[in-house]
């Protein structure tokens, strides 16, 4: 069954000093996320249509549109949609659950950015991505990575930075779980993790400051998404953070020393194929083929 594309409200482009972009310039995690996603996409050919789902406050959507082609953006949370629309202007859509308001076979690629963990029926969202993609088109999925003995998770819970506070219906995915979610309609071509201890520690500090400044405010479906009003409240803190940013950059550079560990974010690239339910084969020790190929039980990593 096909769906009509929603008509977005067109607005002007963002100014060079837009608050979204100023925040992005000082967010090591968002910069790493964009680099990983853009690296898997490569150059988008003229005439191609792409969709990004879950572009947070819009800054990822903004930068993806500079890769070429025609982009649509969509998100679950009304506040997020308004923020994205303010930054990128046209072709921004509000989602109602896992259903995508687009025609069958409309897109050459879909990028799902930290959205699966917010959707109750994640399998339906993947099926919808399959429906709106052209044959052999690409799907890129970015999710929080669930790794065992990750010391930042209990620290975040103690600080009140819970999954519920972030609007998560599940904390994230292991490589094996994400493979299983994609296996019926996609061939996974590449999977890797990124964002290790130091970058994530810095992001935890930023989240804590934002939470305290927004105390008493109910988180939306995507958690506490920062908008322009929030940024104005945080201007003094942002100024201090900007002065200290070179120090944070140096500290985050130490993540390169932890290349032997798994990261806190997981990204996969897959190619669409005809939908065909299939079982995941397992070895005699209970590991999946994907786990064996990656050299060990997926999800087990050093406790950083």
ChimeraX commands (.cxc) that place a marker at each C-alpha (Angstrom):
marker #1 position 0.00,0.00,0.00 radius 0.5
marker #1 position 1.46,3.37,-0.97 radius 0.5
marker #1 position 1.27,6.59,1.01 radius 0.5
marker #1 position 1.12,10.21,-0.06 radius 0.5
marker #1 position 4.10,12.39,0.80 radius 0.5
marker #1 position 3.25,15.10,3.30 radius 0.5
marker #1 position 3.64,18.69,2.14 radius 0.5
marker #1 position 6.26,20.39,4.34 radius 0.5
marker #1 position 6.39,24.07,5.17 radius 0.5
marker #1 position 9.24,25.76,3.32 radius 0.5
marker #1 position 11.44,28.23,5.18 radius 0.5
marker #1 position 14.67,30.02,4.50 radius 0.5
marker #1 position 18.14,28.47,4.94 radius 0.5
marker #1 position 20.06,28.67,8.19 radius 0.5
marker #1 position 22.42,31.58,8.87 radius 0.5
marker #1 position 26.13,30.73,9.23 radius 0.5
marker #1 position 25.97,31.58,12.97 radius 0.5
marker #1 position 22.75,29.63,13.59 radius 0.5
marker #1 position 22.67,28.14,17.10 radius 0.5
marker #1 position 22.33,24.60,15.69 radius 0.5
marker #1 position 25.62,24.98,13.85 radius 0.5
marker #1 position 27.38,26.64,16.78 radius 0.5
marker #1 position 26.44,23.69,19.00 radius 0.5
marker #1 position 27.58,21.21,16.36 radius 0.5
marker #1 position 30.99,22.88,16.08 radius 0.5
marker #1 position 31.56,22.08,19.76 radius 0.5
marker #1 position 29.97,18.61,19.88 radius 0.5
marker #1 position 32.60,15.91,19.43 radius 0.5
marker #1 position 29.98,13.15,19.46 radius 0.5
marker #1 position 27.81,14.74,16.75 radius 0.5
marker #1 position 30.89,15.41,14.62 radius 0.5
marker #1 position 31.96,11.78,14.96 radius 0.5
marker #1 position 28.45,10.61,14.11 radius 0.5
marker #1 position 28.27,12.76,10.98 radius 0.5
marker #1 position 31.72,11.58,9.86 radius 0.5
marker #1 position 30.71,7.92,10.22 radius 0.5
marker #1 position 27.39,8.37,8.40 radius 0.5
marker #1 position 28.80,10.52,5.60 radius 0.5
marker #1 position 31.68,8.08,5.16 radius 0.5
marker #1 position 29.26,5.21,4.56 radius 0.5
marker #1 position 27.08,7.26,2.19 radius 0.5
marker #1 position 29.82,8.78,0.07 radius 0.5
marker #1 position 28.78,11.21,-2.66 radius 0.5
marker #1 position 25.08,11.32,-3.48 radius 0.5
marker #1 position 24.48,11.49,-7.23 radius 0.5
marker #1 position 22.32,14.21,-8.76 radius 0.5
marker #1 position 18.77,12.99,-9.16 radius 0.5
marker #1 position 18.93,10.62,-6.20 radius 0.5
marker #1 position 16.40,10.94,-3.36 radius 0.5
marker #1 position 17.43,10.17,0.21 radius 0.5
marker #1 position 15.59,10.16,3.53 radius 0.5
marker #1 position 17.02,10.78,6.99 radius 0.5
marker #1 position 15.03,9.68,10.02 radius 0.5
marker #1 position 15.74,11.10,13.47 radius 0.5
marker #1 position 18.12,13.97,12.71 radius 0.5
marker #1 position 17.88,15.25,16.33 radius 0.5
marker #1 position 17.73,19.07,16.27 radius 0.5
marker #1 position 18.39,19.14,12.53 radius 0.5
marker #1 position 22.13,19.65,12.32 radius 0.5
marker #1 position 22.83,16.15,10.95 radius 0.5
marker #1 position 20.04,16.63,8.39 radius 0.5
marker #1 position 21.57,19.99,7.42 radius 0.5
marker #1 position 25.00,18.52,6.74 radius 0.5
marker #1 position 23.66,15.44,4.94 radius 0.5
marker #1 position 21.87,17.68,2.45 radius 0.5
marker #1 position 25.26,19.06,1.45 radius 0.5
marker #1 position 26.27,15.62,0.14 radius 0.5
marker #1 position 24.08,16.14,-2.94 radius 0.5
marker #1 position 20.78,14.81,-4.25 radius 0.5
marker #1 position 17.34,15.60,-2.83 radius 0.5
marker #1 position 16.78,14.91,0.85 radius 0.5
marker #1 position 13.68,14.46,2.98 radius 0.5
marker #1 position 13.86,14.53,6.78 radius 0.5
marker #1 position 11.42,13.07,9.31 radius 0.5
marker #1 position 11.19,12.66,13.06 radius 0.5
marker #1 position 8.78,11.53,15.78 radius 0.5
marker #1 position 8.89,14.47,18.14 radius 0.5
marker #1 position 7.08,17.72,17.32 radius 0.5
marker #1 position 9.83,19.82,18.90 radius 0.5
marker #1 position 12.48,17.99,16.86 radius 0.5
marker #1 position 10.51,18.46,13.64 radius 0.5
marker #1 position 10.16,22.21,14.29 radius 0.5
marker #1 position 13.90,22.48,14.97 radius 0.5
marker #1 position 14.83,20.53,11.81 radius 0.5
marker #1 position 12.43,22.59,9.71 radius 0.5
marker #1 position 13.87,25.83,11.02 radius 0.5
marker #1 position 17.38,24.74,10.01 radius 0.5
marker #1 position 16.86,23.00,6.65 radius 0.5
marker #1 position 13.58,24.52,5.45 radius 0.5
marker #1 position 11.61,22.27,3.13 radius 0.5
marker #1 position 10.83,18.54,2.92 radius 0.5
marker #1 position 10.55,17.94,6.68 radius 0.5
marker #1 position 7.86,15.54,7.93 radius 0.5
marker #1 position 6.23,14.59,11.22 radius 0.5
marker #1 position 5.95,10.85,11.84 radius 0.5
marker #1 position 3.15,9.06,13.63 radius 0.5
marker #1 position 4.70,5.86,14.97 radius 0.5
marker #1 position 6.63,3.52,12.71 radius 0.5
marker #1 position 4.65,4.22,9.52 radius 0.5
marker #1 position 6.47,6.31,6.91 radius 0.5
marker #1 position 4.34,8.74,4.85 radius 0.5
marker #1 position 6.08,8.07,1.53 radius 0.5
marker #1 position 5.42,6.18,-1.70 radius 0.5
marker #1 position 6.73,2.67,-2.27 radius 0.5
marker #1 position 10.23,2.61,-3.81 radius 0.5
marker #1 position 10.69,6.38,-3.49 radius 0.5
marker #1 position 14.25,6.56,-2.12 radius 0.5
marker #1 position 17.76,5.60,-3.21 radius 0.5
marker #1 position 18.86,5.54,0.42 radius 0.5
marker #1 position 17.54,5.84,3.96 radius 0.5
marker #1 position 19.57,6.86,7.01 radius 0.5
marker #1 position 18.11,6.00,10.43 radius 0.5
marker #1 position 19.84,8.13,13.06 radius 0.5
marker #1 position 19.26,7.09,16.67 radius 0.5
marker #1 position 15.56,6.41,16.10 radius 0.5
marker #1 position 15.10,2.64,16.38 radius 0.5
marker #1 position 15.56,2.75,20.16 radius 0.5
marker #1 position 12.67,5.25,20.40 radius 0.5
marker #1 position 10.16,3.14,18.44 radius 0.5
marker #1 position 8.12,0.40,20.11 radius 0.5
marker #1 position 7.86,-1.68,16.94 radius 0.5
marker #1 position 11.36,-1.40,15.53 radius 0.5
marker #1 position 10.76,-4.32,13.16 radius 0.5
marker #1 position 7.89,-2.43,11.54 radius 0.5
marker #1 position 10.09,0.64,11.04 radius 0.5
marker #1 position 12.70,-1.50,9.29 radius 0.5
marker #1 position 9.96,-3.04,7.13 radius 0.5
marker #1 position 8.78,0.47,6.27 radius 0.5
marker #1 position 12.32,1.48,5.29 radius 0.5
marker #1 position 12.39,-1.57,3.03 radius 0.5
marker #1 position 9.08,-0.54,1.45 radius 0.5
marker #1 position 10.10,3.04,0.61 radius 0.5
marker #1 position 13.52,2.02,-0.76 radius 0.5
marker #1 position 14.19,1.19,-4.39 radius 0.5
marker #1 position 15.53,-2.29,-5.25 radius 0.5
marker #1 position 19.18,-2.68,-4.18 radius 0.5
marker #1 position 19.07,0.72,-2.45 radius 0.5
marker #1 position 21.08,1.42,0.69 radius 0.5
marker #1 position 20.06,1.55,4.34 radius 0.5
marker #1 position 22.32,3.03,7.02 radius 0.5
marker #1 position 21.35,2.55,10.66 radius 0.5
marker #1 position 22.97,4.26,13.66 radius 0.5
marker #1 position 22.02,3.12,17.17 radius 0.5
marker #1 position 23.39,3.10,20.72 radius 0.5
marker #1 position 25.64,0.06,21.10 radius 0.5
marker #1 position 24.96,-2.35,23.95 radius 0.5
marker #1 position 28.26,-3.75,25.11 radius 0.5
marker #1 position 28.87,-5.73,28.27 radius 0.5
marker #1 position 30.64,-4.19,31.26 radius 0.5
marker #1 position 30.39,-0.66,29.88 radius 0.5
marker #1 position 31.16,1.45,32.95 radius 0.5
marker #1 position 29.43,4.63,31.75 radius 0.5
marker #1 position 25.93,3.09,31.74 radius 0.5
marker #1 position 25.62,2.69,35.54 radius 0.5
marker #1 position 27.21,6.11,36.04 radius 0.5
marker #1 position 24.60,7.68,33.77 radius 0.5
marker #1 position 21.80,5.95,35.66 radius 0.5
marker #1 position 23.14,7.28,38.97 radius 0.5
marker #1 position 23.18,10.79,37.48 radius 0.5
marker #1 position 19.54,10.44,36.41 radius 0.5
marker #1 position 20.40,10.12,32.71 radius 0.5
marker #1 position 18.18,7.08,32.28 radius 0.5
marker #1 position 16.82,5.50,29.10 radius 0.5
marker #1 position 13.34,6.74,30.04 radius 0.5
marker #1 position 14.73,10.27,30.32 radius 0.5
marker #1 position 16.04,9.94,26.76 radius 0.5
marker #1 position 12.74,8.59,25.44 radius 0.5
marker #1 position 14.24,5.14,24.83 radius 0.5
marker #1 position 11.97,2.10,24.79 radius 0.5
marker #1 position 15.14,-0.03,24.71 radius 0.5
marker #1 position 18.71,0.94,25.67 radius 0.5
marker #1 position 20.28,0.01,22.34 radius 0.5
marker #1 position 21.42,-2.98,20.31 radius 0.5
marker #1 position 24.24,-5.46,20.08 radius 0.5
marker #1 position 25.65,-6.20,16.63 radius 0.5
marker #1 position 23.82,-9.52,16.69 radius 0.5
marker #1 position 20.46,-7.92,17.54 radius 0.5
marker #1 position 20.77,-5.37,14.75 radius 0.5
marker #1 position 21.79,-8.07,12.26 radius 0.5
marker #1 position 18.67,-10.03,13.25 radius 0.5
marker #1 position 16.47,-6.97,12.77 radius 0.5
marker #1 position 17.77,-6.40,9.23 radius 0.5
marker #1 position 18.23,-9.96,8.02 radius 0.5
marker #1 position 14.81,-10.49,6.38 radius 0.5
marker #1 position 15.13,-7.70,3.83 radius 0.5
marker #1 position 18.73,-6.50,3.80 radius 0.5
marker #1 position 22.25,-7.79,3.27 radius 0.5
marker #1 position 24.57,-6.16,5.80 radius 0.5
marker #1 position 27.72,-4.94,4.05 radius 0.5
marker #1 position 29.55,-3.21,6.87 radius 0.5
marker #1 position 29.24,-2.83,10.63 radius 0.5
marker #1 position 31.44,-0.97,13.09 radius 0.5
marker #1 position 31.36,0.86,16.40 radius 0.5
marker #1 position 32.72,4.29,17.32 radius 0.5
marker #1 position 32.64,6.92,20.09 radius 0.5
marker #1 position 34.62,5.46,22.97 radius 0.5
marker #1 position 35.14,6.29,26.61 radius 0.5
marker #1 position 36.47,9.86,26.52 radius 0.5
marker #1 position 34.04,11.25,23.91 radius 0.5
marker #1 position 31.13,9.56,25.68 radius 0.5
marker #1 position 32.26,10.88,29.08 radius 0.5
marker #1 position 32.26,14.41,27.70 radius 0.5
marker #1 position 28.81,13.89,26.18 radius 0.5
marker #1 position 27.57,12.62,29.55 radius 0.5
marker #1 position 28.76,15.85,31.17 radius 0.5
marker #1 position 26.95,17.92,28.51 radius 0.5
marker #1 position 23.74,15.92,29.01 radius 0.5
marker #1 position 23.94,16.43,32.77 radius 0.5
marker #1 position 24.30,20.22,32.41 radius 0.5
marker #1 position 21.40,20.35,29.93 radius 0.5
marker #1 position 19.22,18.24,32.22 radius 0.5
marker #1 position 19.83,20.52,35.21 radius 0.5
marker #1 position 19.06,23.60,33.17 radius 0.5
marker #1 position 15.81,21.99,31.96 radius 0.5
marker #1 position 14.80,20.70,35.38 radius 0.5
marker #1 position 11.04,20.23,35.65 radius 0.5
marker #1 position 10.60,20.01,31.89 radius 0.5
marker #1 position 9.07,16.75,30.67 radius 0.5
marker #1 position 11.21,15.00,28.04 radius 0.5
marker #1 position 9.51,14.39,24.70 radius 0.5
marker #1 position 9.50,11.20,22.65 radius 0.5
marker #1 position 13.14,11.85,21.74 radius 0.5
marker #1 position 14.19,12.94,25.24 radius 0.5
marker #1 position 15.35,16.49,25.94 radius 0.5
marker #1 position 16.04,17.87,22.48 radius 0.5
marker #1 position 17.72,21.27,22.73 radius 0.5
marker #1 position 15.93,24.06,20.89 radius 0.5
marker #1 position 16.68,27.77,20.48 radius 0.5
marker #1 position 15.06,28.70,23.80 radius 0.5
marker #1 position 17.14,26.09,25.61 radius 0.5
marker #1 position 20.29,27.35,23.90 radius 0.5
marker #1 position 19.62,30.88,25.13 radius 0.5
marker #1 position 19.35,29.56,28.70 radius 0.5
marker #1 position 22.67,27.76,28.26 radius 0.5
marker #1 position 24.56,30.67,26.69 radius 0.5
marker #1 position 26.79,31.31,29.70 radius 0.5
marker #1 position 27.58,27.60,30.11 radius 0.5
marker #1 position 28.21,27.33,26.37 radius 0.5
marker #1 position 30.69,30.22,26.55 radius 0.5
marker #1 position 32.64,28.47,29.30 radius 0.5
marker #1 position 32.51,25.21,27.37 radius 0.5
marker #1 position 33.82,26.95,24.21 radius 0.5
marker #1 position 36.82,28.29,26.12 radius 0.5
marker #1 position 37.60,24.79,27.42 radius 0.5
marker #1 position 36.88,23.06,24.11 radius 0.5
marker #1 position 40.57,22.65,23.07 radius 0.5
marker #1 position 41.17,20.76,26.34 radius 0.5
marker #1 position 38.17,18.53,25.65 radius 0.5
marker #1 position 39.41,17.94,22.11 radius 0.5
marker #1 position 42.76,16.78,23.46 radius 0.5
marker #1 position 41.09,14.47,25.99 radius 0.5
marker #1 position 38.79,13.04,23.33 radius 0.5
marker #1 position 41.83,12.36,21.16 radius 0.5
marker #1 position 42.82,9.74,23.71 radius 0.5
marker #1 position 39.98,7.60,22.40 radius 0.5
marker #1 position 42.40,6.66,19.63 radius 0.5
marker #1 position 44.34,4.73,22.29 radius 0.5
marker #1 position 41.22,2.63,22.94 radius 0.5
marker #1 position 40.88,1.32,19.39 radius 0.5
marker #1 position 40.97,-2.23,20.73 radius 0.5
marker #1 position 37.63,-1.67,22.53 radius 0.5
marker #1 position 34.10,-1.46,21.18 radius 0.5
marker #1 position 32.49,1.97,20.90 radius 0.5
marker #1 position 29.25,3.20,22.45 radius 0.5
marker #1 position 27.63,3.79,19.04 radius 0.5
marker #1 position 26.98,1.14,16.39 radius 0.5
marker #1 position 26.52,1.87,12.68 radius 0.5
marker #1 position 25.63,-0.55,9.88 radius 0.5
marker #1 position 25.32,-0.24,6.13 radius 0.5
marker #1 position 23.04,-2.68,4.30 radius 0.5
marker #1 position 21.69,-3.20,0.80 radius 0.5
marker #1 position 18.03,-3.84,0.15 radius 0.5
marker #1 position 17.00,-7.17,-1.36 radius 0.5
marker #1 position 13.59,-8.86,-1.77 radius 0.5
marker #1 position 11.92,-9.45,1.59 radius 0.5
marker #1 position 12.36,-13.06,2.65 radius 0.5
marker #1 position 12.10,-14.16,6.30 radius 0.5
marker #1 position 15.11,-16.23,7.25 radius 0.5
marker #1 position 16.53,-17.79,10.37 radius 0.5
marker #1 position 19.87,-16.78,11.79 radius 0.5
marker #1 position 22.22,-19.80,11.66 radius 0.5
marker #1 position 24.20,-20.46,14.82 radius 0.5
marker #1 position 27.38,-22.40,15.54 radius 0.5
marker #1 position 27.66,-25.22,18.07 radius 0.5
marker #1 position 28.85,-22.79,20.76 radius 0.5
marker #1 position 25.75,-20.63,20.33 radius 0.5
marker #1 position 27.43,-17.80,18.43 radius 0.5
marker #1 position 25.90,-16.45,15.25 radius 0.5
marker #1 position 27.87,-16.42,12.00 radius 0.5
marker #1 position 28.09,-12.61,12.35 radius 0.5
marker #1 position 29.61,-12.95,15.81 radius 0.5
marker #1 position 32.15,-15.51,14.62 radius 0.5
marker #1 position 33.13,-13.28,11.68 radius 0.5
marker #1 position 33.72,-10.37,14.06 radius 0.5
marker #1 position 35.94,-12.55,16.24 radius 0.5
marker #1 position 34.15,-13.37,19.47 radius 0.5
marker #1 position 30.85,-13.11,21.23 radius 0.5
marker #1 position 29.21,-9.89,20.05 radius 0.5
marker #1 position 28.67,-7.41,22.85 radius 0.5
marker #1 position 31.71,-8.52,24.87 radius 0.5
marker #1 position 34.29,-5.77,25.08 radius 0.5
marker #1 position 36.72,-4.14,27.44 radius 0.5
marker #1 position 34.93,-2.18,30.22 radius 0.5
marker #1 position 35.57,1.30,28.82 radius 0.5
marker link #1:1,2 radius 0.2
marker link #1:2,3 radius 0.2
marker link #1:3,4 radius 0.2
marker link #1:4,5 radius 0.2
marker link #1:5,6 radius 0.2
marker link #1:6,7 radius 0.2
marker link #1:7,8 radius 0.2
marker link #1:8,9 radius 0.2
marker link #1:9,10 radius 0.2
marker link #1:10,11 radius 0.2
marker link #1:11,12 radius 0.2
marker link #1:12,13 radius 0.2
marker link #1:13,14 radius 0.2
marker link #1:14,15 radius 0.2
marker link #1:15,16 radius 0.2
marker link #1:16,17 radius 0.2
marker link #1:17,18 radius 0.2
marker link #1:18,19 radius 0.2
marker link #1:19,20 radius 0.2
marker link #1:20,21 radius 0.2
marker link #1:21,22 radius 0.2
marker link #1:22,23 radius 0.2
marker link #1:23,24 radius 0.2
marker link #1:24,25 radius 0.2
marker link #1:25,26 radius 0.2
marker link #1:26,27 radius 0.2
marker link #1:27,28 radius 0.2
marker link #1:28,29 radius 0.2
marker link #1:29,30 radius 0.2
marker link #1:30,31 radius 0.2
marker link #1:31,32 radius 0.2
marker link #1:32,33 radius 0.2
marker link #1:33,34 radius 0.2
marker link #1:34,35 radius 0.2
marker link #1:35,36 radius 0.2
marker link #1:36,37 radius 0.2
marker link #1:37,38 radius 0.2
marker link #1:38,39 radius 0.2
marker link #1:39,40 radius 0.2
marker link #1:40,41 radius 0.2
marker link #1:41,42 radius 0.2
marker link #1:42,43 radius 0.2
marker link #1:43,44 radius 0.2
marker link #1:44,45 radius 0.2
marker link #1:45,46 radius 0.2
marker link #1:46,47 radius 0.2
marker link #1:47,48 radius 0.2
marker link #1:48,49 radius 0.2
marker link #1:49,50 radius 0.2
marker link #1:50,51 radius 0.2
marker link #1:51,52 radius 0.2
marker link #1:52,53 radius 0.2
marker link #1:53,54 radius 0.2
marker link #1:54,55 radius 0.2
marker link #1:55,56 radius 0.2
marker link #1:56,57 radius 0.2
marker link #1:57,58 radius 0.2
marker link #1:58,59 radius 0.2
marker link #1:59,60 radius 0.2
marker link #1:60,61 radius 0.2
marker link #1:61,62 radius 0.2
marker link #1:62,63 radius 0.2
marker link #1:63,64 radius 0.2
marker link #1:64,65 radius 0.2
marker link #1:65,66 radius 0.2
marker link #1:66,67 radius 0.2
marker link #1:67,68 radius 0.2
marker link #1:68,69 radius 0.2
marker link #1:69,70 radius 0.2
marker link #1:70,71 radius 0.2
marker link #1:71,72 radius 0.2
marker link #1:72,73 radius 0.2
marker link #1:73,74 radius 0.2
marker link #1:74,75 radius 0.2
marker link #1:75,76 radius 0.2
marker link #1:76,77 radius 0.2
marker link #1:77,78 radius 0.2
marker link #1:78,79 radius 0.2
marker link #1:79,80 radius 0.2
marker link #1:80,81 radius 0.2
marker link #1:81,82 radius 0.2
marker link #1:82,83 radius 0.2
marker link #1:83,84 radius 0.2
marker link #1:84,85 radius 0.2
marker link #1:85,86 radius 0.2
marker link #1:86,87 radius 0.2
marker link #1:87,88 radius 0.2
marker link #1:88,89 radius 0.2
marker link #1:89,90 radius 0.2
marker link #1:90,91 radius 0.2
marker link #1:91,92 radius 0.2
marker link #1:92,93 radius 0.2
marker link #1:93,94 radius 0.2
marker link #1:94,95 radius 0.2
marker link #1:95,96 radius 0.2
marker link #1:96,97 radius 0.2
marker link #1:97,98 radius 0.2
marker link #1:98,99 radius 0.2
marker link #1:99,100 radius 0.2
marker link #1:100,101 radius 0.2
marker link #1:101,102 radius 0.2
marker link #1:102,103 radius 0.2
marker link #1:103,104 radius 0.2
marker link #1:104,105 radius 0.2
marker link #1:105,106 radius 0.2
marker link #1:106,107 radius 0.2
marker link #1:107,108 radius 0.2
marker link #1:108,109 radius 0.2
marker link #1:109,110 radius 0.2
marker link #1:110,111 radius 0.2
marker link #1:111,112 radius 0.2
marker link #1:112,113 radius 0.2
marker link #1:113,114 radius 0.2
marker link #1:114,115 radius 0.2
marker link #1:115,116 radius 0.2
marker link #1:116,117 radius 0.2
marker link #1:117,118 radius 0.2
marker link #1:118,119 radius 0.2
marker link #1:119,120 radius 0.2
marker link #1:120,121 radius 0.2
marker link #1:121,122 radius 0.2
marker link #1:122,123 radius 0.2
marker link #1:123,124 radius 0.2
marker link #1:124,125 radius 0.2
marker link #1:125,126 radius 0.2
marker link #1:126,127 radius 0.2
marker link #1:127,128 radius 0.2
marker link #1:128,129 radius 0.2
marker link #1:129,130 radius 0.2
marker link #1:130,131 radius 0.2
marker link #1:131,132 radius 0.2
marker link #1:132,133 radius 0.2
marker link #1:133,134 radius 0.2
marker link #1:134,135 radius 0.2
marker link #1:135,136 radius 0.2
marker link #1:136,137 radius 0.2
marker link #1:137,138 radius 0.2
marker link #1:138,139 radius 0.2
marker link #1:139,140 radius 0.2
marker link #1:140,141 radius 0.2
marker link #1:141,142 radius 0.2
marker link #1:142,143 radius 0.2
marker link #1:143,144 radius 0.2
marker link #1:144,145 radius 0.2
marker link #1:145,146 radius 0.2
marker link #1:146,147 radius 0.2
marker link #1:147,148 radius 0.2
marker link #1:148,149 radius 0.2
marker link #1:149,150 radius 0.2
marker link #1:150,151 radius 0.2
marker link #1:151,152 radius 0.2
marker link #1:152,153 radius 0.2
marker link #1:153,154 radius 0.2
marker link #1:154,155 radius 0.2
marker link #1:155,156 radius 0.2
marker link #1:156,157 radius 0.2
marker link #1:157,158 radius 0.2
marker link #1:158,159 radius 0.2
marker link #1:159,160 radius 0.2
marker link #1:160,161 radius 0.2
marker link #1:161,162 radius 0.2
marker link #1:162,163 radius 0.2
marker link #1:163,164 radius 0.2
marker link #1:164,165 radius 0.2
marker link #1:165,166 radius 0.2
marker link #1:166,167 radius 0.2
marker link #1:167,168 radius 0.2
marker link #1:168,169 radius 0.2
marker link #1:169,170 radius 0.2
marker link #1:170,171 radius 0.2
marker link #1:171,172 radius 0.2
marker link #1:172,173 radius 0.2
marker link #1:173,174 radius 0.2
marker link #1:174,175 radius 0.2
marker link #1:175,176 radius 0.2
marker link #1:176,177 radius 0.2
marker link #1:177,178 radius 0.2
marker link #1:178,179 radius 0.2
marker link #1:179,180 radius 0.2
marker link #1:180,181 radius 0.2
marker link #1:181,182 radius 0.2
marker link #1:182,183 radius 0.2
marker link #1:183,184 radius 0.2
marker link #1:184,185 radius 0.2
marker link #1:185,186 radius 0.2
marker link #1:186,187 radius 0.2
marker link #1:187,188 radius 0.2
marker link #1:188,189 radius 0.2
marker link #1:189,190 radius 0.2
marker link #1:190,191 radius 0.2
marker link #1:191,192 radius 0.2
marker link #1:192,193 radius 0.2
marker link #1:193,194 radius 0.2
marker link #1:194,195 radius 0.2
marker link #1:195,196 radius 0.2
marker link #1:196,197 radius 0.2
marker link #1:197,198 radius 0.2
marker link #1:198,199 radius 0.2
marker link #1:199,200 radius 0.2
marker link #1:200,201 radius 0.2
marker link #1:201,202 radius 0.2
marker link #1:202,203 radius 0.2
marker link #1:203,204 radius 0.2
marker link #1:204,205 radius 0.2
marker link #1:205,206 radius 0.2
marker link #1:206,207 radius 0.2
marker link #1:207,208 radius 0.2
marker link #1:208,209 radius 0.2
marker link #1:209,210 radius 0.2
marker link #1:210,211 radius 0.2
marker link #1:211,212 radius 0.2
marker link #1:212,213 radius 0.2
marker link #1:213,214 radius 0.2
marker link #1:214,215 radius 0.2
marker link #1:215,216 radius 0.2
marker link #1:216,217 radius 0.2
marker link #1:217,218 radius 0.2
marker link #1:218,219 radius 0.2
marker link #1:219,220 radius 0.2
marker link #1:220,221 radius 0.2
marker link #1:221,222 radius 0.2
marker link #1:222,223 radius 0.2
marker link #1:223,224 radius 0.2
marker link #1:224,225 radius 0.2
marker link #1:225,226 radius 0.2
marker link #1:226,227 radius 0.2
marker link #1:227,228 radius 0.2
marker link #1:228,229 radius 0.2
marker link #1:229,230 radius 0.2
marker link #1:230,231 radius 0.2
marker link #1:231,232 radius 0.2
marker link #1:232,233 radius 0.2
marker link #1:233,234 radius 0.2
marker link #1:234,235 radius 0.2
marker link #1:235,236 radius 0.2
marker link #1:236,237 radius 0.2
marker link #1:237,238 radius 0.2
marker link #1:238,239 radius 0.2
marker link #1:239,240 radius 0.2
marker link #1:240,241 radius 0.2
marker link #1:241,242 radius 0.2
marker link #1:242,243 radius 0.2
marker link #1:243,244 radius 0.2
marker link #1:244,245 radius 0.2
marker link #1:245,246 radius 0.2
marker link #1:246,247 radius 0.2
marker link #1:247,248 radius 0.2
marker link #1:248,249 radius 0.2
marker link #1:249,250 radius 0.2
marker link #1:250,251 radius 0.2
marker link #1:251,252 radius 0.2
marker link #1:252,253 radius 0.2
marker link #1:253,254 radius 0.2
marker link #1:254,255 radius 0.2
marker link #1:255,256 radius 0.2
marker link #1:256,257 radius 0.2
marker link #1:257,258 radius 0.2
marker link #1:258,259 radius 0.2
marker link #1:259,260 radius 0.2
marker link #1:260,261 radius 0.2
marker link #1:261,262 radius 0.2
marker link #1:262,263 radius 0.2
marker link #1:263,264 radius 0.2
marker link #1:264,265 radius 0.2
marker link #1:265,266 radius 0.2
marker link #1:266,267 radius 0.2
marker link #1:267,268 radius 0.2
marker link #1:268,269 radius 0.2
marker link #1:269,270 radius 0.2
marker link #1:270,271 radius 0.2
marker link #1:271,272 radius 0.2
marker link #1:272,273 radius 0.2
marker link #1:273,274 radius 0.2
marker link #1:274,275 radius 0.2
marker link #1:275,276 radius 0.2
marker link #1:276,277 radius 0.2
marker link #1:277,278 radius 0.2
marker link #1:278,279 radius 0.2
marker link #1:279,280 radius 0.2
marker link #1:280,281 radius 0.2
marker link #1:281,282 radius 0.2
marker link #1:282,283 radius 0.2
marker link #1:283,284 radius 0.2
marker link #1:284,285 radius 0.2
marker link #1:285,286 radius 0.2
marker link #1:286,287 radius 0.2
marker link #1:287,288 radius 0.2
marker link #1:288,289 radius 0.2
marker link #1:289,290 radius 0.2
marker link #1:290,291 radius 0.2
marker link #1:291,292 radius 0.2
marker link #1:292,293 radius 0.2
marker link #1:293,294 radius 0.2
marker link #1:294,295 radius 0.2
marker link #1:295,296 radius 0.2
marker link #1:296,297 radius 0.2
marker link #1:297,298 radius 0.2
marker link #1:298,299 radius 0.2
marker link #1:299,300 radius 0.2
marker link #1:300,301 radius 0.2
marker link #1:301,302 radius 0.2
marker link #1:302,303 radius 0.2
marker link #1:303,304 radius 0.2
view
